[in-house]
Amino acid sequence: MRKSMLLFLVMLNFASAIGQTYSTVTSDEEIYDFLNWMTIHSKKYGEEPKLKRKHIHQRILSWDTINFITKDSSSINDQFSSFDMRYLYQRRAGMDSMFTQQDRDFLFKQFTAIKDSIWHKSFYNSKLSSNKKQKRPNNYYYSIPLFSVDKKYVIIHRQFYCGSSCAYGGYYVYRRLDKDHWIFVTALNTWIS
């Protein structure tokens, strides 16, 4: 009885881990579906080179903990139980009313569930790059996208570099139109050089 129960628990744990390389909360399929859409449909800027395929750096862009943790927290436990995502919920961007507290809790849960720091396969219309052989890197950097509870909204931290005076980045919010289509909603804390 004990052996069969132990075997069942091991198999259940193994089954839940399949398809979840990057997060213990969000499936790889959800992550890749959005990023595949974004590599084809994201807004282009004049600074970007006209490449047939996007070069996406294999390193996953990290989320900044300042988005989730308050300044006045005194310990790690306090930090993870009390967060305000002050950069992602700025009133001027309309983000303070776009996400419910339940959504904010779920975004934080996804943030703490990130498991990997390297993309293992490329996205549509792209190839993975490590910059080791490129003389002038033209790379996109993507974070793990974070979804609202109902999966109608997604936030991604995205950057593009093509040299010391050729770069931009920020946090980008998209809204789902249907199963395979999203629309850009707003950008926060964007920068350009």
Secondary structure, 3 states (H helix, E strand, C coil): CHHHHHHHHHHHHHHHHCCCCCECCCCHHHHHHHHHHHHHHCCCCCCCCCCCCEEEECECCCCCHHHCCCCCCCCHHHHHHCCCCCCCCCHHHCHHHHCCHHHHHHHHHHHHCECCCECCCCCCCEEEECCCCCCCCCEEEECCCEECCCCCEEEEEEEEEEECCEEEEEEEEEEEEECCEEEEEEEEEEEEC
